[in-house]
Amino acid sequence: MWSVSVAHGESDTIRLRVLSYNIHHGEGVDRKIDLDRIARIMGDVKSDILALQEADQRVSRNKREDQPTVLAVIESSAPHE
């Protein structure tokens, strides 16, 4: 994760939190594919910009699931502070 601060004028600062996350097609070190776990991690970071790597879309190893869409639905339905 990167955090970037940009000065905008004398007193205004814009701060962005950027998360670049290789989700390894949803598989954890326990070898279980768990998109809920991935979504929890994404939510815990509270990034402004999220870049996912190795998120599968309609491939046989993940039952043809569209992982970016599934993660977006999980994340959008999660309670936010």
C-alpha positions in Angstrom: 0.0 0.0 0.0 1.1 3.5 -0.8 0.1 6.7 0.8 0.5 9.9 -1.2 0.1 13.4 0.0 -0.1 16.3 -2.5 0.0 19.9 -1.6 -2.8 21.9 -3.2 -2.4 25.5 -2.2 -0.8 26.6 1.0 -3.1 24.9 3.5 -4.9 22.2 1.5 -3.4 18.7 1.3 -4.9 15.9 -0.6 -4.1 12.5 0.7 -4.7 9.3 -1.2 -4.3 5.7 0.0 -3.5 3.4 -2.9 -3.7 -0.4 -2.5 -2.0 -2.7 -5.1 -3.1 -6.2 -4.2 -2.2 -9.5 -5.9 -5.0 -11.7 -4.8 -3.6 -14.9 -6.4 -7.0 -15.7 -7.9 -8.4 -15.6 -4.3 -6.3 -18.3 -2.9 -4.7 -17.8 0.5 -1.6 -19.4 2.0 -4.0 -22.1 3.3 -4.8 -22.9 -0.4 -8.5 -22.0 0.2 -10.2 -19.6 -2.3 -12.0 -17.2 0.0 -13.2 -13.9 -1.6 -14.9 -12.9 1.6 -11.5 -12.9 3.3 -10.0 -10.8 0.4 -12.9 -8.3 0.6 -12.3 -8.0 4.4 -8.7 -7.2 3.8 -9.6 -4.7 1.1 -12.1 -3.0 3.5 -9.6 -2.9 6.4 -7.1 -0.9 4.4 -9.7 1.7 3.4 -7.9 2.7 0.2 -9.1 5.4 -2.1 -7.7 3.6 -5.1 -7.5 -0.2 -5.5 -5.5 -2.1 -8.1 -6.1 -5.8 -8.2 -3.8 -8.3 -9.8 -4.6 -12.0 -10.6 -8.3 -11.5 -10.1 -9.9 -14.1 -12.4 -12.8 -13.5 -14.8 -14.6 -16.5 -16.1 -11.8 -19.1 -16.0 -12.3 -22.8 -15.1 -10.1 -22.9 -12.0 -12.6 -20.6 -10.3 -15.8 -22.0 -11.6 -16.0 -19.3 -14.2 -16.6 -16.7 -11.5 -16.1 -13.0 -12.2 -14.0 -12.2 -9.2 -13.7 -8.4 -9.6 -17.5 -8.2 -9.8 -18.0 -10.6 -6.8 -15.5 -8.5 -4.7 -17.2 -5.3 -5.7 -20.6 -6.6 -4.5 -19.2 -7.9 -1.2 -17.3 -4.7 -0.6 -20.3 -2.5 -1.5 -22.6 -4.4 0.9 -20.1 -4.2 3.8 -20.7 -1.6 6.5 -18.4 1.4 6.2 -17.4 3.9 8.8 
